[in-house]
Amino acid sequence: MRRPEPVQVVKERRDAALAALVDRVPYIGFLGVHFDRRGDELTAVLPYTETLIGNPALPAIHGGVTASFLEVTSIIELGWVLLWEEIESGTRPIEDITPETLPRLPKTIDFTIDYLRSGLPRDAYARARINRSGRRYASVHVEAWQDNRTRLFAQATGHFLMPAGDG
Amino acid sequence: MDRKKKAQLVRHFTEAIPFSNALSMRLDELGEGDAVISMPHDDRFVGDPATGVIHGGAVSALMDTTGGAAVMSHPDAPVVTATLDLRIDYMRAATPGQRIVCRAECYHVTRSVAFMRAWAHDDDSDNPIATATGAFTADGGKTTDKSAGAPT
């Protein structure tokens, strides 16, 4: 029987894969979004800055920031599931994960954002759930909140075109 | 409020939005219930480095801003609004390097809701990059939980 891998090796592999996936997208850096990982579960974090404001009188986060945050979270979740499969099945050693060998990112077909309450000037969090993922199309639901996990300030549903596989 | 004063107010508000300025948006046209806002290509807004194409989220931000300006400029809508929902359909990738132009039209206003549609294109104006439809608040900020931003 194979011995289990040392926990540090597992963590380093997963963190390196996630960083490779996220760091290559300039717009994620522009927004300042980063991802917390617990096992395979991702939580997107949007730290508050004044440039994210859409209505200075309130102030409230721009609806376009909320839309961007939700779409980024959905695309990374889809990309992460593809990548997880590769790194955890052992088909691709982490040394082989470079910007050139990463799976292509899914493309958004449509995205519908439901603004439930205004985004307050503080950090926001989001998690995406893949409701259906076929060979070509995927359907994703994503929720965002600020202070309370159960008090969502926005949610969205989107359809995505999955990157063409090898087969 | 007279028309000229309202147009000035909407223009002033739209041009002072911090995130729209961060994306280098420019208000090109403002009518009565319609608006045109454009955004340059910028490497910082790229979503797919393999192609250099602008992220859909940046296009969404442009659509939302233009939609909001179109709603506020409508004679029957107040100069304060918030997005209730926004649906964006992506037809094709924006050509890297080209300016993205969004035109939005507020086509109906009730006592509480404004409805708008929008189109975005690059240099090939006959071939849209994306279209959007949305509903915005139009009650002058009376619904405090949506528009006032105060925790309840």
HADDOCK unambig.tbl for C-alpha pairs under 7 A between the chains (distance, minus, plus):
assign (segid A and resid 24 and name CA) (segid B and resid 49 and name CA) 6.66 0.50 0.50
assign (segid A and resid 25 and name CA) (segid B and resid 46 and name CA) 6.77 0.50 0.50
assign (segid A and resid 25 and name CA) (segid B and resid 47 and name CA) 5.41 0.50 0.50
assign (segid A and resid 25 and name CA) (segid B and resid 48 and name CA) 6.22 0.50 0.50
assign (segid A and resid 25 and name CA) (segid B and resid 49 and name CA) 6.34 0.50 0.50
assign (segid A and resid 26 and name CA) (segid B and resid 44 and name CA) 5.23 0.50 0.50
assign (segid A and resid 26 and name CA) (segid B and resid 45 and name CA) 6.24 0.50 0.50
assign (segid A and resid 26 and name CA) (segid B and resid 46 and name CA) 5.54 0.50 0.50
assign (segid A and resid 26 and name CA) (segid B and resid 47 and name CA) 6.39 0.50 0.50
assign (segid A and resid 27 and name CA) (segid B and resid 44 and name CA) 5.62 0.50 0.50
assign (segid A and resid 27 and name CA) (segid B and resid 45 and name CA) 4.58 0.50 0.50
assign (segid A and resid 27 and name CA) (segid B and resid 46 and name CA) 5.44 0.50 0.50
assign (segid A and resid 27 and name CA) (segid B and resid 47 and name CA) 5.67 0.50 0.50
assign (segid A and resid 27 and name CA) (segid B and resid 55 and name CA) 6.63 0.50 0.50
assign (segid A and resid 30 and name CA) (segid B and resid 44 and name CA) 6.13 0.50 0.50
assign (segid A and resid 51 and name CA) (segid B and resid 18 and name CA) 5.18 0.50 0.50
assign (segid A and resid 51 and name CA) (segid B and resid 19 and name CA) 5.16 0.50 0.50
assign (segid A and resid 51 and name CA) (segid B and resid 22 and name CA) 6.54 0.50 0.50
assign (segid A and resid 52 and name CA) (segid B and resid 18 and name CA) 6.64 0.50 0.50
assign (segid A and resid 52 and name CA) (segid B and resid 19 and name CA) 5.01 0.50 0.50
assign (segid A and resid 53 and name CA) (segid B and resid 17 and name CA) 6.89 0.50 0.50
assign (segid A and resid 53 and name CA) (segid B and resid 18 and name CA) 5.54 0.50 0.50
assign (segid A and resid 53 and name CA) (segid B and resid 19 and name CA) 5.63 0.50 0.50
assign (segid A and resid 54 and name CA) (segid B and resid 17 and name CA) 5.29 0.50 0.50
assign (segid A and resid 54 and name CA) (segid B and resid 18 and name CA) 6.21 0.50 0.50
assign (segid A and resid 54 and name CA) (segid B and resid 19 and name CA) 5.95 0.50 0.50
assign (segid A and resid 55 and name CA) (segid B and resid 17 and name CA) 6.37 0.50 0.50
assign (segid A and resid 56 and name CA) (segid B and resid 17 and name CA) 6.99 0.50 0.50
assign (segid A and resid 58 and name CA) (segid B and resid 148 and name CA) 6.13 0.50 0.50
assign (segid A and resid 58 and name CA) (segid B and resid 149 and name CA) 5.97 0.50 0.50
assign (segid A and resid 60 and name CA) (segid B and resid 149 and name CA) 6.50 0.50 0.50
assign (segid A and resid 62 and name CA) (segid B and resid 19 and name CA) 6.57 0.50 0.50
assign (segid A and resid 63 and name CA) (segid B and resid 61 and name CA) 6.85 0.50 0.50
assign (segid A and resid 63 and name CA) (segid B and resid 64 and name CA) 6.52 0.50 0.50
assign (segid A and resid 63 and name CA) (segid B and resid 83 and name CA) 6.74 0.50 0.50
assign (segid A and resid 64 and name CA) (segid B and resid 60 and name CA) 5.74 0.50 0.50
assign (segid A and resid 64 and name CA) (segid B and resid 61 and name CA) 3.50 0.50 0.50
assign (segid A and resid 64 and name CA) (segid B and resid 64 and name CA) 5.89 0.50 0.50
assign (segid A and resid 65 and name CA) (segid B and resid 61 and name CA) 6.53 0.50 0.50
assign (segid A and resid 67 and name CA) (segid B and resid 57 and name CA) 6.07 0.50 0.50
assign (segid A and resid 67 and name CA) (segid B and resid 60 and name CA) 6.44 0.50 0.50
assign (segid A and resid 68 and name CA) (segid B and resid 57 and name CA) 3.80 0.50 0.50
assign (segid A and resid 68 and name CA) (segid B and resid 58 and name CA) 6.48 0.50 0.50
assign (segid A and resid 68 and name CA) (segid B and resid 60 and name CA) 6.90 0.50 0.50
assign (segid A and resid 71 and name CA) (segid B and resid 57 and name CA) 6.20 0.50 0.50
assign (segid A and resid 108 and name CA) (segid B and resid 90 and name CA) 6.66 0.50 0.50
assign (segid A and resid 109 and name CA) (segid B and resid 89 and name CA) 6.06 0.50 0.50
assign (segid A and resid 109 and name CA) (segid B and resid 90 and name CA) 5.30 0.50 0.50
assign (segid A and resid 110 and name CA) (segid B and resid 88 and name CA) 5.49 0.50 0.50
assign (segid A and resid 110 and name CA) (segid B and resid 89 and name CA) 4.33 0.50 0.50
assign (segid A and resid 110 and name CA) (segid B and resid 90 and name CA) 5.88 0.50 0.50
assign (segid A and resid 111 and name CA) (segid B and resid 87 and name CA) 5.70 0.50 0.50
assign (segid A and resid 111 and name CA) (segid B and resid 88 and name CA) 5.28 0.50 0.50
assign (segid A and resid 111 and name CA) (segid B and resid 89 and name CA) 6.65 0.50 0.50
assign (segid A and resid 112 and name CA) (segid B and resid 86 and name CA) 5.67 0.50 0.50
assign (segid A and resid 112 and name CA) (segid B and resid 87 and name CA) 4.10 0.50 0.50
assign (segid A and resid 112 and name CA) (segid B and resid 88 and name CA) 6.27 0.50 0.50
assign (segid A and resid 113 and name CA) (segid B and resid 85 and name CA) 5.48 0.50 0.50
assign (segid A and resid 113 and name CA) (segid B and resid 86 and name CA) 5.23 0.50 0.50
assign (segid A and resid 113 and name CA) (segid B and resid 87 and name CA) 6.26 0.50 0.50
assign (segid A and resid 114 and name CA) (segid B and resid 84 and name CA) 6.32 0.50 0.50
assign (segid A and resid 114 and name CA) (segid B and resid 85 and name CA) 4.67 0.50 0.50
assign (segid A and resid 114 and name CA) (segid B and resid 86 and name CA) 6.87 0.50 0.50
assign (segid A and resid 115 and name CA) (segid B and resid 83 and name CA) 6.49 0.50 0.50
assign (segid A and resid 115 and name CA) (segid B and resid 84 and name CA) 5.06 0.50 0.50
assign (segid A and resid 115 and name CA) (segid B and resid 85 and name CA) 5.66 0.50 0.50
assign (segid A and resid 117 and name CA) (segid B and resid 145 and name CA) 6.54 0.50 0.50
assign (segid A and resid 117 and name CA) (segid B and resid 146 and name CA) 5.07 0.50 0.50
assign (segid A and resid 118 and name CA) (segid B and resid 146 and name CA) 5.73 0.50 0.50
assign (segid A and resid 118 and name CA) (segid B and resid 147 and name CA) 6.76 0.50 0.50
assign (segid A and resid 118 and name CA) (segid B and resid 149 and name CA) 5.45 0.50 0.50
assign (segid A and resid 120 and name CA) (segid B and resid 149 and name CA) 6.55 0.50 0.50
